[in-house]
Amino acid sequence: MAQKLYVGNLSYGTTDDSLRDAFAEAGSVASATVITDRATGRSKGFGFVEMSSDADAEKAIAMWNGKDLDGRTLVVNEARPFEPRPRQGGNGGGYAGGNKREW
């Protein structure tokens, strides 16, 4: 079964392909994705690598966590499932405050 890994502190120059190639040294890579900003297309400095087996994932964590890639020290661990964040408060829109005078 494939296991997804979180890879943090990526260089802004790291691409999907270079991330895949680096993690392929540890085993079979199912997918590698560097997360980018929608507006600018620039890397957000983290990504996800999906290893084909649990053994390959453990090897990749041991091989890359705390090691240098493209001049940056990586943080590599098991990816946690996405949890929706609670919406921040507010009054539902409209005008908040201000100087309301009656003429």
C-alpha positions as CSV (number, residue, x, y, z in Angstrom):
1,M,0.0,0.0,0.0
2,A,1.3,3.5,-0.9
3,Q,2.2,5.9,1.9
4,K,2.1,9.7,1.5
5,L,5.0,11.7,3.0
6,Y,5.1,15.4,3.8
7,V,8.3,17.1,2.7
8,G,8.9,20.5,4.2
9,N,11.5,23.3,3.8
10,L,11.9,22.8,0.1
11,S,14.0,25.2,-1.9
12,Y,11.9,27.4,-4.2
13,G,13.8,25.9,-7.1
14,T,12.8,22.3,-6.4
15,T,10.4,20.9,-9.0
16,D,8.1,17.8,-9.0
17,D,10.7,16.0,-11.2
18,S,13.7,16.8,-9.0
19,L,11.7,15.8,-5.9
20,R,10.7,12.5,-7.5
21,D,14.3,11.8,-8.6
22,A,15.7,12.5,-5.1
23,F,13.2,10.2,-3.4
24,A,13.6,7.5,-6.0
25,E,17.0,6.8,-4.4
26,A,15.0,5.4,-1.4
27,G,12.6,3.2,-3.5
28,S,9.6,3.3,-5.9
29,V,7.9,6.7,-6.0
30,A,4.2,6.7,-7.0
31,S,3.9,10.5,-7.2
32,A,5.8,13.7,-6.2
33,T,4.2,17.1,-6.0
34,V,5.6,20.5,-5.0
35,I,2.7,22.7,-3.7
36,T,2.6,26.0,-5.5
37,D,0.7,29.3,-5.0
38,R,-2.2,29.6,-7.4
39,A,-1.7,33.3,-8.1
40,T,2.1,33.4,-8.6
41,G,2.9,29.8,-9.5
42,R,5.8,30.0,-7.0
43,S,6.5,27.0,-4.7
44,K,5.2,27.3,-1.2
45,G,8.2,25.5,0.1
46,F,6.6,22.1,0.8
47,G,5.3,19.1,-1.0
48,F,4.1,15.5,-0.9
49,V,5.8,12.3,-2.0
50,E,3.8,9.1,-2.3
51,M,6.0,6.0,-1.9
52,S,4.8,2.7,-3.4
53,S,5.3,0.7,-0.1
54,D,5.5,1.3,3.6
55,A,9.1,-0.1,3.6
56,D,10.1,2.5,0.9
57,A,8.4,5.2,2.9
58,E,10.3,4.4,6.1
59,K,13.6,4.2,4.1
60,A,12.8,7.6,2.5
61,I,12.2,9.2,5.9
62,A,15.4,7.8,7.3
63,M,17.3,8.9,4.2
64,W,16.0,12.4,3.7
65,N,14.7,13.8,7.1
66,G,17.3,16.4,8.2
67,K,19.3,16.0,5.0
68,D,20.2,18.7,2.4
69,L,18.4,19.0,-0.9
70,D,19.0,22.0,-3.2
71,G,20.7,23.9,-0.3
72,R,17.8,23.4,2.2
73,T,17.6,21.0,5.2
74,L,14.4,18.9,4.6
75,V,11.7,17.9,7.1
76,V,10.2,14.6,6.1
77,N,7.5,12.7,7.9
78,E,4.2,10.8,7.4
79,A,1.6,13.1,6.0
80,R,-1.4,13.7,8.2
81,P,-4.9,13.5,6.8
82,F,-6.4,16.9,5.8
83,E,-8.5,18.4,8.5
84,P,-10.8,21.3,7.6
85,R,-10.0,24.5,9.5
86,P,-12.8,26.2,11.4
87,R,-14.0,29.4,9.7
88,Q,-12.8,32.5,11.4
89,G,-15.5,34.6,13.1
90,G,-17.0,37.8,11.8
91,N,-20.4,39.2,11.4
92,G,-21.3,37.6,8.1
93,G,-20.3,40.6,5.9
94,G,-21.7,44.0,5.5
95,Y,-20.3,47.1,7.0
96,A,-18.6,46.8,10.4
97,G,-18.4,49.8,12.6
98,G,-17.8,53.2,11.1
99,N,-19.2,56.6,11.8
100,K,-23.0,56.3,11.5
101,R,-24.7,59.6,11.6
102,E,-28.3,60.5,11.1
103,W,-28.9,63.7,9.2
